[in-house]
């Protein structure tokens, strides 16, 4: 079991690293990419603002949908990252007008930001099987990967055009999809549907009304 714990921690740390590398390339260098595509500073602010707003609204809905799906959480995340990879490839191979570009970028950044709670929740997927992983270590590696990606991408963009960024989005999203596909052990199992009741997001807020003010403050 100790070997399994270590192996799963390493695998989960890889997922965290790939998520934060992907996040860095998309969000931290959004201004570089969108300025290169001819967007103004105000339009870039609108794209990022809408992405964060839609992400904040969709995260709870995605959580409810994933919990009710007849799939493992990593399979749900895999489906989202296949969509992210497809959107990234479309930005690289199919340039288009400004409005369509903005729509695709908003969708791409929304999905990426929306997945942060899901990536964190993957660490609990093995607890029913008795496997314990070090979330703190894996999350720390994710932050380290974010820092290294910032430095590496900054140096790369000194020598290459910002149009290469969607290609990097595609590569990291595809690698993350592969890592998610392989993220399971023999002890993992889905939670029994009869072990608890699934409540809707609206029902949860009605039961914990003060939590709504917390969410609004964070947003």
The 8 nearest C-alpha neighbors of each residue, nearest first, counted from 0:
[[1, 3, 2, 4, 130, 129, 5, 131],
 [2, 0, 4, 3, 5, 130, 6, 131],
 [3, 1, 5, 0, 4, 6, 7, 8],
 [4, 2, 0, 6, 1, 5, 7, 130],
 [5, 3, 1, 7, 2, 132, 6, 131],
 [4, 6, 8, 2, 3, 7, 9, 1],
 [7, 5, 3, 9, 8, 4, 2, 10],
 [6, 8, 10, 4, 9, 5, 3, 11],
 [9, 7, 132, 11, 5, 10, 6, 133],
 [10, 8, 12, 6, 7, 11, 5, 13],
 [11, 9, 7, 13, 12, 8, 6, 14],
 [10, 12, 14, 8, 13, 9, 7, 15],
 [13, 11, 137, 15, 9, 14, 10, 8],
 [14, 12, 16, 10, 11, 15, 17, 9],
 [13, 15, 11, 17, 12, 16, 18, 175],
 [16, 14, 141, 12, 18, 13, 17, 138],
 [17, 15, 141, 13, 144, 19, 14, 18],
 [16, 18, 20, 14, 19, 15, 175, 21],
 [19, 17, 15, 21, 16, 20, 14, 22],
 [18, 20, 22, 145, 21, 16, 17, 141],
 [19, 21, 17, 145, 23, 22, 18, 148],
 [20, 22, 18, 24, 19, 23, 171, 17],
 [23, 21, 19, 25, 20, 24, 26, 18],
 [24, 22, 27, 20, 21, 25, 26, 19],
 [23, 25, 21, 22, 28, 27, 26, 20],
 [26, 24, 22, 23, 29, 28, 27, 21],
 [25, 27, 29, 28, 23, 22, 24, 108],
 [28, 26, 23, 29, 24, 25, 22, 30],
 [29, 27, 31, 30, 26, 24, 25, 32],
 [30, 28, 26, 32, 31, 25, 27, 33],
 [29, 31, 33, 28, 32, 34, 43, 27],
 [30, 32, 28, 34, 29, 33, 35, 161],
 [33, 31, 35, 29, 161, 30, 34, 28],
 [32, 34, 36, 35, 30, 38, 31, 29],
 [35, 33, 38, 37, 36, 31, 32, 30],
 [34, 36, 32, 33, 37, 31, 161, 38],
 [37, 35, 33, 34, 38, 32, 97, 162],
 [36, 38, 34, 35, 33, 39, 97, 32],
 [39, 37, 34, 33, 42, 36, 43, 40],
 [38, 40, 42, 41, 43, 37, 34, 33],
 [41, 39, 43, 42, 44, 38, 34, 30],
 [42, 40, 44, 39, 43, 45, 38, 46],
 [41, 43, 45, 39, 44, 40, 38, 46],
 [44, 42, 46, 40, 45, 41, 47, 39],
 [45, 43, 41, 47, 42, 46, 48, 40],
 [44, 46, 42, 48, 43, 47, 49, 41],
 [47, 45, 43, 49, 44, 48, 105, 50],
 [48, 46, 50, 44, 49, 45, 43, 51],
 [47, 49, 45, 51, 50, 46, 44, 52],
 [48, 50, 52, 46, 51, 47, 53, 45],
 [51, 49, 109, 47, 105, 53, 48, 52],
 [50, 52, 54, 48, 49, 53, 55, 47],
 [51, 53, 49, 55, 54, 50, 48, 56],
 [54, 52, 56, 50, 55, 51, 57, 49],
 [53, 55, 113, 51, 109, 57, 52, 56],
 [54, 56, 52, 53, 58, 57, 51, 218],
 [57, 55, 53, 54, 58, 52, 59, 60],
 [56, 58, 60, 54, 59, 55, 61, 53],
 [57, 59, 61, 113, 60, 55, 56, 54],
 [60, 58, 62, 61, 57, 63, 200, 56],
 [59, 61, 57, 63, 62, 58, 64, 200],
 [62, 60, 64, 58, 59, 63, 57, 65],
 [61, 63, 59, 65, 60, 64, 66, 58],
 [62, 64, 66, 60, 61, 65, 67, 59],
 [65, 63, 61, 67, 62, 66, 68, 60],
 [64, 66, 68, 62, 67, 63, 61, 75],
 [67, 65, 63, 64, 68, 62, 72, 197],
 [68, 66, 64, 65, 63, 69, 197, 70],
 [67, 69, 65, 70, 66, 64, 71, 75],
 [68, 70, 67, 71, 66, 65, 189, 72],
 [71, 69, 68, 74, 72, 75, 65, 189],
 [70, 72, 74, 73, 189, 75, 69, 68],
 [71, 73, 75, 74, 76, 70, 65, 121],
 [72, 74, 76, 75, 71, 179, 77, 180],
 [75, 73, 77, 71, 72, 76, 70, 78],
 [76, 74, 72, 78, 77, 73, 65, 71],
 [77, 75, 73, 79, 74, 78, 80, 72],
 [78, 76, 74, 80, 176, 75, 79, 179],
 [77, 79, 81, 75, 76, 80, 74, 82],
 [80, 78, 82, 76, 81, 77, 83, 75],
 [81, 79, 83, 77, 82, 78, 176, 172],
 [80, 82, 84, 78, 83, 79, 77, 85],
 [81, 83, 85, 79, 80, 84, 86, 78],
 [84, 82, 80, 86, 85, 81, 107, 87],
 [83, 85, 169, 87, 81, 172, 82, 86],
 [86, 84, 82, 88, 87, 83, 89, 81],
 [87, 85, 89, 83, 88, 84, 82, 90],
 [88, 86, 84, 165, 169, 90, 89, 85],
 [87, 89, 91, 85, 90, 86, 169, 92],
 [88, 90, 86, 93, 92, 87, 91, 85],
 [91, 89, 87, 88, 93, 92, 94, 165],
 [90, 92, 88, 165, 89, 93, 166, 87],
 [93, 91, 89, 90, 88, 94, 87, 166],
 [92, 94, 89, 90, 91, 95, 88, 100],
 [95, 93, 90, 92, 91, 96, 100, 89],
 [96, 94, 100, 93, 99, 97, 98, 90],
 [95, 97, 99, 98, 100, 94, 101, 36],
 [96, 98, 100, 99, 101, 95, 38, 36],
 [99, 97, 101, 100, 96, 102, 95, 103],
 [98, 100, 102, 101, 97, 96, 103, 95],
 [101, 99, 97, 103, 98, 102, 96, 104],
 [102, 100, 98, 104, 99, 103, 105, 97],
 [101, 103, 99, 105, 100, 104, 106, 98],
 [104, 102, 106, 100, 105, 101, 107, 99],
 [103, 105, 107, 101, 106, 102, 108, 100],
 [106, 104, 50, 102, 108, 107, 103, 46],
 [107, 105, 103, 109, 104, 108, 110, 102],
 [106, 108, 104, 110, 105, 109, 103, 83],
 [109, 107, 111, 105, 110, 106, 50, 104],
 [110, 108, 50, 54, 106, 112, 107, 111],
 [109, 111, 113, 107, 108, 112, 106, 114],
 [110, 112, 108, 109, 113, 114, 107, 22],
 [113, 111, 109, 114, 110, 115, 54, 108],
 [112, 114, 54, 110, 58, 111, 115, 109],
 [113, 115, 117, 112, 111, 116, 118, 110],
 [114, 116, 118, 117, 113, 112, 119, 111],
 [117, 115, 119, 118, 114, 120, 113, 58],
 [116, 118, 120, 114, 119, 115, 121, 76],
 [119, 117, 115, 121, 120, 116, 114, 15],
 [118, 120, 116, 117, 121, 122, 115, 15],
 [121, 119, 117, 122, 118, 123, 116, 124],
 [120, 122, 124, 123, 118, 119, 117, 72],
 [121, 123, 120, 124, 119, 134, 125, 132],
 [124, 122, 121, 125, 126, 120, 119, 127],
 [123, 125, 121, 122, 126, 187, 127, 120],
 [124, 126, 187, 128, 130, 123, 127, 129],
 [125, 127, 129, 128, 130, 123, 124, 131],
 [128, 126, 129, 125, 187, 188, 124, 186],
 [129, 127, 186, 187, 126, 125, 130, 188],
 [130, 128, 126, 127, 131, 125, 186, 0],
 [131, 129, 125, 126, 128, 4, 132, 0],
 [132, 130, 4, 126, 129, 133, 125, 8],
 [131, 133, 8, 4, 134, 7, 130, 5],
 [134, 132, 136, 135, 8, 137, 131, 4],
 [133, 135, 137, 136, 138, 132, 122, 8],
 [136, 134, 138, 137, 133, 139, 140, 132],
 [135, 137, 139, 133, 134, 138, 140, 12],
 [138, 136, 12, 134, 140, 139, 135, 141],
 [139, 137, 141, 135, 140, 136, 134, 15],
 [140, 138, 136, 142, 141, 137, 135, 143],
 [139, 141, 143, 137, 138, 142, 144, 16],
 [140, 142, 16, 15, 138, 144, 139, 143],
 [143, 141, 145, 139, 144, 140, 146, 138],
 [142, 144, 140, 146, 145, 141, 139, 147],
 [143, 145, 141, 147, 16, 142, 146, 148],
 [146, 144, 142, 20, 148, 19, 143, 147],
 [147, 145, 149, 143, 148, 144, 142, 150],
 [146, 148, 144, 150, 149, 145, 151, 143],
 [149, 147, 151, 145, 146, 150, 20, 152],
 [150, 148, 146, 152, 147, 151, 153, 145],
 [149, 151, 153, 147, 148, 152, 154, 146],
 [150, 152, 148, 154, 153, 149, 147, 155],
 [153, 151, 155, 149, 154, 150, 148, 156],
 [154, 152, 150, 156, 151, 155, 149, 157],
 [153, 155, 151, 157, 152, 156, 150, 158],
 [156, 154, 152, 157, 153, 158, 151, 159],
 [155, 157, 159, 158, 153, 154, 152, 160],
 [158, 156, 154, 155, 159, 153, 160, 152],
 [157, 159, 156, 155, 160, 154, 153, 161],
 [160, 158, 156, 157, 155, 161, 163, 162],
 [159, 161, 162, 163, 156, 158, 157, 164],
 [162, 160, 163, 32, 164, 156, 31, 159],
 [161, 163, 160, 164, 32, 165, 91, 35],
 [162, 164, 161, 166, 165, 160, 167, 159],
 [163, 165, 167, 166, 162, 161, 168, 32],
 [166, 164, 168, 87, 167, 91, 163, 90],
 [165, 167, 169, 164, 168, 163, 91, 170],
 [166, 168, 164, 170, 165, 169, 171, 163],
 [169, 167, 165, 166, 171, 170, 87, 172],
 [170, 168, 84, 166, 87, 172, 167, 171],
 [169, 171, 167, 173, 172, 168, 174, 166],
 [170, 172, 174, 173, 168, 169, 21, 175],
 [173, 171, 175, 169, 84, 174, 170, 80],
 [174, 172, 176, 170, 175, 171, 169, 84],
 [175, 173, 171, 177, 176, 172, 170, 178],
 [174, 176, 178, 172, 173, 177, 17, 179],
 [177, 175, 173, 179, 77, 174, 178, 80],
 [176, 178, 180, 174, 175, 179, 173, 181],
 [179, 177, 175, 181, 176, 180, 182, 174],
 [180, 178, 182, 176, 181, 177, 73, 77],
 [179, 181, 177, 178, 182, 176, 77, 74],
 [180, 182, 178, 179, 183, 177, 73, 176],
 [183, 181, 179, 180, 178, 73, 10, 184],
 [184, 182, 181, 187, 185, 125, 180, 73],
 [185, 183, 186, 187, 182, 125, 7, 3],
 [184, 186, 187, 183, 128, 188, 125, 3],
 [187, 185, 128, 184, 188, 125, 129, 127],
 [186, 188, 128, 125, 184, 185, 183, 127],
 [189, 187, 186, 190, 127, 128, 125, 124],
 [188, 190, 191, 71, 187, 124, 70, 127],
 [189, 191, 192, 188, 194, 127, 193, 195],
 [190, 192, 194, 193, 189, 195, 188, 196],
 [191, 193, 194, 190, 195, 196, 189, 197],
 [192, 194, 191, 195, 196, 190, 197, 189],
 [195, 193, 191, 192, 190, 196, 197, 189],
 [196, 194, 193, 197, 192, 191, 190, 198],
 [195, 197, 198, 194, 193, 192, 199, 191],
 [198, 196, 195, 199, 67, 66, 63, 192],
 [199, 197, 202, 196, 203, 200, 63, 201],
 [198, 200, 202, 201, 203, 197, 63, 60],
 [199, 201, 203, 202, 204, 198, 59, 63],
 [202, 200, 204, 199, 203, 205, 198, 206],
 [203, 201, 205, 199, 204, 200, 198, 206],
 [202, 204, 200, 206, 201, 205, 207, 199],
 [205, 203, 207, 201, 208, 206, 202, 200],
 [204, 206, 202, 208, 203, 207, 201, 200],
 [205, 207, 203, 204, 208, 202, 201, 209],
 [208, 206, 204, 205, 209, 210, 203, 211],
 [207, 209, 204, 205, 210, 211, 206, 212],
 [210, 208, 211, 212, 207, 213, 204, 206],
 [209, 211, 213, 208, 212, 207, 214, 204],
 [210, 212, 214, 209, 213, 208, 215, 204],
 [213, 211, 215, 210, 214, 209, 216, 208],
 [212, 214, 210, 216, 211, 215, 217, 209],
 [215, 213, 211, 217, 216, 212, 218, 210],
 [214, 216, 212, 218, 213, 217, 211, 210],
 [215, 217, 213, 214, 218, 212, 211, 210],
 [216, 218, 214, 215, 213, 212, 55, 211],
 [217, 215, 216, 214, 55, 52, 51, 213]]
